[in-house]
Amino acid sequence: MPSAGILIIGNEILSGKVTDSNSPFLCRELRRLGVDVDRILTIPDDVDLIAREVRTLSDAYDFVFTSGGIGPTHDDLTMDGVAAAFGRKVVRNESIVARMERVQNGPANESQVKMAMIPDGAQLIDAGDLWFPVVVVENVHVFPGIPELLCKKFMSIRDRFRGVPFLLKRVYVRRRESDIAESLHELLGEFPELMLGSYPKIGEEAFHVLLTLESRDAGYLQKALDSLLSRLPDDAVHKVE
């Protein structure tokens, strides 16, 4: 199945001034598409560091998604870092400049032109009704840090990343996690390919643990679910979704 790495870029994330909501969004959407996210990394606005981590992720995974650092200010260094990762120059893209000038019905200023400086040979993918395209270099997809824009851009091209999606079953259990741990170990012994999650819930009156069962194989998932339910006392299960 396709694999992915996510690179979150920005001093504001590491300082706690801004909370990262882009990586959770990407993880959810990619999982629905059947893409395995194997790594999330957050780094500061540093060209050399961006270049090194982009290249490492690019070599390791099918898809790489960067977030942040593509605006008009001095600390927006992602394009420079991505270019350096692949030994490319940063060049002015006349197509992006033309889009800017068409949108604002006038010439682009110096700060706007900075946003049109992208790695030489990059691919541009139109992002729905947004005037600024998604920039792709090799297998690296460069996204903005603003969550609303990242969401719109990703959703407009999401089908490019489609694999075989995971199927999910949720079981809400009235027992404590320690009471059902042995049953869960036995279940994984019987279904080693099952992705099983166990999440204790504090403050919930109706149940104490949420179990999640995931697989790309519907038949395998159903058999695992049936086996789990047979291992639990009848009154232990609050509901199954």
C-alpha positions in Angstrom: 0.0 0.0 0.0 1.2 3.6 -0.5 3.1 5.1 2.4 3.5 8.7 3.4 5.5 11.1 5.5 4.3 14.4 6.8 6.7 17.4 7.4 5.3 20.3 9.4 7.5 23.4 9.1 7.4 26.4 11.3 8.9 28.0 14.4 5.4 28.9 15.5 4.5 25.2 15.9 7.6 24.4 18.0 7.1 27.4 20.2 3.5 26.6 20.9 2.2 29.8 19.5 0.2 27.9 16.9 -1.3 24.4 17.4 -0.8 22.0 14.5 -4.1 20.8 13.1 -2.8 20.0 9.6 -1.1 16.7 10.4 -4.2 15.2 12.2 -6.3 16.3 9.1 -3.9 14.7 6.7 -3.7 11.5 8.7 -7.5 11.1 8.8 -7.9 11.8 5.1 -5.0 9.6 4.0 -6.2 6.7 6.0 -9.6 6.9 4.4 -7.8 6.8 1.1 -5.7 3.7 2.1 -2.4 5.5 2.5 -0.2 4.5 5.5 1.2 7.5 7.3 4.4 6.2 8.8 6.0 9.4 10.1 5.1 13.0 11.2 8.0 15.4 11.8 7.9 19.0 12.9 10.9 21.2 12.2 11.8 24.9 12.4 12.2 27.3 9.4 15.7 26.4 8.4 16.6 25.8 4.8 19.3 23.2 5.4 17.2 21.2 7.8 14.2 21.4 5.5 16.3 20.1 2.6 17.7 17.3 4.7 14.4 16.1 6.1 12.5 16.5 2.7 15.1 14.3 1.0 15.0 11.7 3.8 11.3 11.4 3.7 11.2 11.4 -0.1 13.6 8.5 -0.2 11.6 6.6 2.4 8.0 7.0 1.4 5.7 7.1 -1.7 4.3 10.5 -0.8 5.6 13.4 1.2 3.4 16.3 2.4 4.9 19.5 3.7 2.9 22.1 5.5 3.9 25.7 6.1 6.6 28.2 5.0 5.4 29.2 1.6 4.1 32.7 2.2 5.6 36.1 1.3 7.7 36.8 4.5 11.3 36.3 5.4 10.8 33.1 7.3 8.9 31.4 4.5 11.7 29.1 3.4 10.0 25.8 2.3 10.4 26.3 -1.4 14.1 26.9 -1.0 14.5 23.9 1.2 12.6 21.6 -1.2 14.6 22.9 -4.1 17.9 22.2 -2.2 16.7 18.7 -1.4 16.8 17.8 -5.0 19.7 20.0 -6.2 17.4 22.4 -8.0 17.4 26.1 -8.4 14.5 28.3 -7.2 13.1 30.2 -10.2 10.3 32.6 -10.9 7.3 30.9 -12.3 5.5 33.1 -14.8 2.3 31.1 -14.7 1.9 31.8 -11.0 2.7 35.5 -11.4 0.1 35.7 -14.2 -2.5 34.0 -11.9 -1.8 36.6 -9.2 -2.1 39.5 -11.5 -5.3 38.1 -13.0 -6.9 37.6 -9.6 -6.0 41.1 -8.3 -6.3 42.8 -11.7 -2.9 44.5 -11.4 0.8 43.8 -11.3 2.3 41.6 -8.5 4.4 43.3 -5.9 7.7 42.1 -4.6 6.2 40.1 -1.8 3.8 38.3 -4.1 6.5 37.5 -6.6 8.4 35.8 -3.8 5.5 33.3 -3.6 6.0 32.6 -7.3 9.6 31.5 -6.7 9.5 27.7 -6.8 11.9 24.8 -7.5 12.9 24.6 -11.2 10.9 21.9 -13.0 8.2 21.6 -10.3 4.8 20.4 -11.4 1.8 22.6 -10.8 -1.6 21.1 -10.1 -4.7 23.3 -10.1 -6.4 23.2 -6.7 -10.1 23.6 -7.3 -11.2 27.2 -7.2 -8.0 28.4 -5.5 -5.8 30.6 -7.6 -2.5 29.2 -6.2 -1.7 25.7 -7.4 -0.3 22.8 -5.5 3.5 22.6 -6.2 4.9 19.1 -6.6 8.6 18.2 -6.8 9.3 14.5 -7.3 7.0 12.9 -4.8 6.8 16.0 -2.5 3.6 17.9 -2.3 4.0 21.4 -0.9 1.0 22.8 1.1 0.4 26.0 3.0 0.3 26.1 6.7 -3.1 27.8 6.9 -5.4 25.0 7.8 -8.4 26.2 5.7 -6.2 26.5 2.6 -4.5 23.2 3.1 -7.8 21.4 3.5 -9.2 22.9 0.3 -6.1 22.1 -1.7 -5.8 18.6 -0.4 -9.5 17.8 -1.0 -9.2 19.0 -4.6 -6.5 16.5 -5.4 -7.1 13.7 -2.9 -7.9 11.1 -5.5 -4.3 11.2 -6.7 -3.4 9.3 -3.5 -6.1 6.6 -3.4 -5.1 3.1 -2.4 -7.1 0.4 -0.6 -8.9 2.1 2.3 -9.1 0.7 5.8 -12.4 -0.6 7.1 -13.2 0.1 10.8 -15.3 -1.4 13.5 -15.8 0.2 16.9 -16.7 -1.8 20.0 -17.7 0.1 23.2 -17.0 -2.1 26.2 -18.3 -1.7 29.8 -15.2 -3.5 31.3 -11.9 -2.0 32.4 -9.0 -2.4 30.0 -7.2 -4.7 32.5 -10.2 -7.0 32.5 -10.2 -7.6 28.8 -6.4 -7.4 28.1 -6.0 -11.1 27.9 -8.9 -11.5 25.4 -7.3 -8.8 23.2 -3.9 -10.7 23.3 -5.7 -13.9 22.3 -7.5 -12.1 19.5 -4.3 -10.8 18.0 -2.8 -14.3 18.2 -5.7 -15.5 16.1 -5.7 -12.5 13.7 -2.2 -11.2 13.5 -2.9 -8.8 10.6 -5.6 -7.0 12.5 -5.0 -3.5 13.6 -6.4 -3.4 17.1 -6.7 -0.3 19.2 -7.7 0.0 22.9 -8.6 3.4 24.3 -9.7 3.8 27.9 -12.3 6.5 28.4 -12.5 8.5 31.6 -15.8 10.2 32.6 -17.9 8.1 30.3 -20.8 6.5 32.2 -22.0 4.1 29.4 -18.6 2.4 28.7 -15.0 2.3 29.9 -13.0 1.3 26.8 -13.3 1.9 23.1 -11.9 -0.8 20.9 -11.1 -0.2 17.3 -10.6 -3.0 14.8 -9.2 -2.2 11.3 -8.4 -4.1 8.2 -8.4 -3.6 4.5 -10.2 -7.0 4.1 -13.9 -6.9 4.9 -14.2 -10.6 5.5 -11.1 -10.7 7.8 -12.4 -7.8 9.8 -15.8 -9.4 10.3 -14.3 -12.7 11.4 -12.1 -10.8 13.9 -15.1 -8.8 15.2 -17.1 -12.0 15.7 -14.2 -13.6 17.5 -13.8 -10.7 19.8 -17.5 -10.6 20.7 -17.5 -14.3 21.5 -14.7 -13.7 23.9 -16.5 -11.0 25.9 -19.3 -11.5 28.3 -22.7 -10.5 26.7 -23.2 -7.7 29.2 -19.7 -6.3 28.6 -20.6 -4.8 25.2 -22.4 -1.5 25.2 -22.6 -1.1 21.4 -20.9 -2.0 18.1 -20.5 0.5 15.3 
